[in-house]
Amino acid sequence: MSRYNWNWAILFTEPYFGWLLEGVMVTFSLALSGAAIALTLGSLIGIARTLPIAVLRWIGTAYVELFRNIPLLVQMFLWFFVLPEVLPQAIGQWLKRGLLYPEFYSAMMCLGFYYASRVAEQVRSGIGSVPRGLSMAAQATGLSLAQTYRRILLPLAFRIIVPTLTSELLSIFKGSSIALTIGVLEIIAQSRQIESYTFHAYEAFTAAIVLYLMIGLSLLFLIRRLESHTRVPGWIARFDA
């Protein structure tokens, strides 16, 4: 280690600096698009798990147990390597060669569907933590089930689970690094590329660490601000998950 030829300046030369910036942009795009899918799909599944309709509850439970109990890395391989082969040939060929960046879209769907199972559990717990008397009182005043969810249960539930939902956003950013296994050029993949071209592994991966720390701390600051604005005064949630 004492004889290692340190050269931090190489990170700020082209094309290596551009590669790092590209990795940051890909990581942000991948994580944010995956988070949008996870929040939308996970919310629907979480709501389905609390409805008084047995079929919907069973479907929601099956989804959560399936995606939550298969490792993310395995799911990444299934989305990219297996799914195009089991779909009809025309669709499979389009997924592999028709898309401009098939690796990115496979990783995006994988992250979205995987983290949707985690968001679904949080939404279910948030709805379950709202006192039953509120929903009973709402229905007693003439509100339908849909109106009770839209006006009473969901506004409270989502404010209650903001801290856990925002922590999932951080998890998606960190989980996006697994996308390098299918060829997505995110931060870690770009650092590996710099290392292979320059043989300066310590500088390349230190840059990746610093970038992840900067992203994580920036998101943490925004999360704390969001939590302070959405906190329900005097509310103590009772999560059952």
Secondary structure as GFF3:
##gff-version 3
##sequence-region A 1 241
A	DSSP	three_ten_helix	8	12	.	.	.	ID=ss1
A	DSSP	alpha_helix	16	48	.	.	.	ID=ss2
A	DSSP	alpha_helix	54	68	.	.	.	ID=ss3
A	DSSP	alpha_helix	72	77	.	.	.	ID=ss4
A	DSSP	pi_helix	78	82	.	.	.	ID=ss5
A	DSSP	alpha_helix	83	86	.	.	.	ID=ss6
A	DSSP	alpha_helix	89	93	.	.	.	ID=ss7
A	DSSP	pi_helix	94	98	.	.	.	ID=ss8
A	DSSP	alpha_helix	102	129	.	.	.	ID=ss9
A	DSSP	alpha_helix	132	140	.	.	.	ID=ss10
A	DSSP	alpha_helix	145	148	.	.	.	ID=ss11
A	DSSP	pi_helix	149	153	.	.	.	ID=ss12
A	DSSP	alpha_helix	154	160	.	.	.	ID=ss13
A	DSSP	alpha_helix	162	175	.	.	.	ID=ss14
A	DSSP	three_ten_helix	176	182	.	.	.	ID=ss15
A	DSSP	alpha_helix	187	198	.	.	.	ID=ss16
A	DSSP	alpha_helix	201	230	.	.	.	ID=ss17
###
